[in-house]
Amino acid sequence: MESQGVGSIVSKTKEPMAFEAEKTMFEVYRESTYTGLYRVVYFTDLQDHDKDTAINRALAGEHYFDGFLKNYGKEDAKTIIDGLLERMNAGESIAPDEFVRELGPHYLPV
C-alpha cells in the first residue's frame, strides 16, 4: 500500500481510508423522556464530565441515524446536521438517506 500523507493510507480501490483518530462517531436520536425533539450526540467529542449524561440521554431516546464524520471538515458537517435537525424539529419528515445525501463526503457509514 502506498502512503498518502500523514494518517491515511490508500486502499486497493485508491480511496483514502480514515483511521480511528480521523473520524467522529455520532448518533441522531429523538428524545422520548424529555421534549420529544431530535438531537445529536457526538460521542468522540464528549469530555469526561458530560459523557455519562449525554450517553444516557441518547440511550433513553429513539435511535434515528448514526455513523461517523470525517474530522476534516467536521464543523461543516455539524452545521449540516444542525440544519437537518432544525427542519425535523419544525415538523418536516426527513429520511435517513437524506442525511447521507446532505452530508456527502463528510459521512462515513458505520
Buried (B, 14 or more C-beta within 10 A) or exposed (E): EEEEEEEBEBEEEEEBBBEEEBBBBBBBBBBEEEEEEBBBBBBBBBEEEEEEEBBEBBEEBEEBBBBBBBBBBBEBBBEBBEEBBEBBBEEEEBEEEBBEEBBEEBBBEE
